[in-house]
Amino acid sequence: MKGEQVKKVARVLLGANLIVAGVGHLSFARKGFQAQVPNWIPLEKDDTVVYSGYAEIALGAAIILTPKKHRETLGKVAATFFAAVFPGNLAQYQHHRSALGLDTDRKRFVRLFFQPALIYWALASTKE
């Protein structure tokens, strides 16, 4: 596969994963995502999960459908989103909250390293 094809596949996979995660926020994994909401967020945990689900669906669709001239900017938006939700992963680890298959401190700790990977994925798959 050529470089542009690899980037396209990576971008579409990222968008699709965001859409699936967003749907999960609104349905089958809603309760599990509540475990990631830090206590200092000034909204109800369920509201935070629902709003972030809508954001993930919109972001995922945009990553897939945005014209080439806006992709790099959108990649930066996605990377910022992934950085913004990192405190949720940290809160889940710090408060020993089991959810979404993360039922040990080790699993929760390892999960923390996926956020930088998502940031990189968003930037690399949308870069000009």
N, C-alpha and C positions, 0 to 999 in steps of 0.2 A: 504494500500500500504506500502511496505517496504521502508526503507530509501533510498536505492539505486535506487529504482523505482521512488521515488519522485524526487530525484536529476536528474534522466534521463529526466523525463517529464519537470522539470523546465529548464534544459539545452536546450532541444529541443524547448521549447516555447520561450526561450530567443533568440536562433538562428533564429527561424522563424520570430519573431518580428523584429530582425535586418534586415533580408532579405526584409521583407515588407517595413520597413522604408527606406532601401536603394533604393528599386524600387520607392518609393514615391519621394525620392530625385531626381531621374532621370525622373520622369513623373508627376503623378497626384498632387503631393504636392510640386513640385519644387519651385514655387514662394513663397509659405508659408515658406519653410525652409530658404529662403534668408533673411527673417526677423530676423533670429537667428544669422546671421553672424555678428560678431563685426566689427565695422568700422576700427579697427586697423589691421585687417588681410590684408596682402599685395597682395591679389589676388582679382580678380573680384568676387563679391558675387555669381554669377551663377557658376563660376568655382569651388569655394569652395564647393558649394552644390553638384555639380557633383562628385568631387573627394571624398567627404565624403560619398556620396551614394555608390560609388564603394567599399570604405573601409568597409562600413556596410554590404554590400552583401557578401564580402569575409569573413569578421569576422563572420557573421551569419552562413555561410556554414561551416566554419572551426569549430565553436562551435558544430555544429551538427555532423560533420563527423570525427573529430580528434580522433585518437586512445586514449584509456584511459591513457596511460603513458605520454601523452603530454597535457592532459586536464587542469591540474592545472596551468601550465604555460600559456596556452591560456586564462584561466580565468583571470589571472593577466594582460594579454594584453588587454582583453576586459574591465576590470576595469579601466585600464589606459586610454583607449579610451574614456570611459564615463566621466572620470575626465577631459580629454583634451577638450571635447566639452561643458563642463559646462559653460565656459565663453559666449557661444552663448545663453544659456538660461538666463544668467545674463544680457546680452546686450538687449535681447528682453524685459526683465522686466524694466531695467533702462531707455530705450528709448521709452517705452510705445508702442511697435510695436505689432499690432494685426495680428495674423496669426495662422493657425492650430487650430482654436477654442479658442485660448487664446486671448479673446477680452476685458478683463478687467485686471486692475492691480492685483486684488485679484487672478484671475486664473493664471496669469503669476507668481505671488509670490508662490502660492501653487505648481506650476510646478517645482520650484527650489528644492523642497524636494524629487522629484522623482529621481533625479540623484544619490543621495546617495543610494537609494533603488536599482537602477540599478547596482551600483557598488557592493553592497552586493549580489544581485542576481547572478552576474557574478562569484563572488568568491565562494559563497556557492554551486552553482550548478556544479562547476567543481573541488571542493576540494576532495582530496583523502580520 
